[in-house]
Amino acid sequence: AATVEGVLTAATLDDRTIERACSAAAEAFTPIDDVRASAAYRSAMAAALLRRALLELREARDLGIDAVEPLHA
């Protein structure tokens, strides 16, 4: 998580940054492998969900919607 945060901090939320964040998340994430889903599937889904969240956040920003409050005031 710290690596992903590092990628996103002080970066423009462009396609390259989003892909770098997803790659960092996939590298840092070590899911379990069980009968419900393989570790590879869980890792791919984690990256996909992060990508979706970041794209939605960027879209909200572009529309002028204050989607989140700053973590640090």
C-alpha positions as CSV (number, residue, x, y, z in Angstrom):
1,A,0.0,0.0,0.0
2,A,2.8,2.4,0.8
3,T,4.3,1.8,-2.7
4,V,0.9,2.6,-4.3
5,E,0.6,5.7,-2.2
6,G,4.1,6.8,-3.2
7,V,3.1,6.5,-6.9
8,L,0.0,8.5,-6.4
9,T,1.3,11.2,-4.1
10,A,2.2,14.4,-6.0
11,A,1.5,12.7,-9.3
12,T,-0.9,13.7,-12.0
13,L,-3.7,11.2,-12.2
14,D,-3.1,10.3,-15.9
15,D,-3.2,6.9,-17.6
16,R,0.5,6.3,-16.9
17,T,0.2,7.0,-13.2
18,I,-2.9,4.8,-12.9
19,E,-1.1,1.9,-14.6
20,R,2.0,2.4,-12.4
21,A,-0.2,2.4,-9.3
22,C,-2.0,-0.8,-10.5
23,S,1.4,-2.5,-11.2
24,A,2.7,-1.5,-7.7
25,A,-0.5,-2.9,-6.1
26,A,-0.2,-6.2,-8.0
27,E,3.5,-6.5,-6.9
28,A,2.7,-5.7,-3.2
29,F,-0.5,-7.8,-3.0
30,T,0.0,-11.5,-2.0
31,P,-3.5,-13.0,-2.0
32,I,-4.3,-16.6,-0.9
33,D,-5.1,-19.4,-3.3
34,D,-8.1,-21.4,-2.4
35,V,-11.2,-23.2,-3.8
36,R,-13.1,-19.9,-4.3
37,A,-10.4,-18.2,-6.4
38,S,-6.8,-18.5,-7.5
39,A,-4.2,-16.1,-6.2
40,A,-3.7,-14.9,-9.8
41,Y,-7.4,-14.1,-10.2
42,R,-7.5,-12.2,-6.9
43,S,-4.4,-10.3,-7.8
44,A,-5.9,-9.4,-11.2
45,M,-9.2,-8.3,-9.6
46,A,-7.4,-6.1,-7.0
47,A,-5.6,-4.3,-9.8
48,A,-8.8,-4.0,-11.8
49,L,-10.7,-2.6,-8.9
50,L,-8.0,-0.1,-8.1
51,R,-7.9,0.9,-11.8
52,R,-11.7,1.4,-11.8
53,A,-11.6,3.5,-8.6
54,L,-8.9,5.7,-9.9
55,L,-10.6,6.2,-13.2
56,E,-13.8,7.1,-11.5
57,L,-12.0,9.5,-9.2
58,R,-10.4,11.2,-12.2
59,E,-13.7,11.5,-14.0
60,A,-15.3,13.0,-10.9
61,R,-12.4,15.5,-10.7
62,D,-12.7,16.4,-14.3
63,L,-16.5,17.0,-13.8
64,G,-15.7,19.3,-10.9
65,I,-17.2,16.9,-8.3
66,D,-15.5,16.9,-5.0
67,A,-15.4,13.1,-4.7
68,V,-13.2,12.9,-1.6
69,E,-12.0,15.1,1.1
70,P,-8.3,15.6,1.5
71,L,-6.7,13.2,4.0
72,H,-4.4,15.9,5.3
73,A,-5.8,19.3,6.1
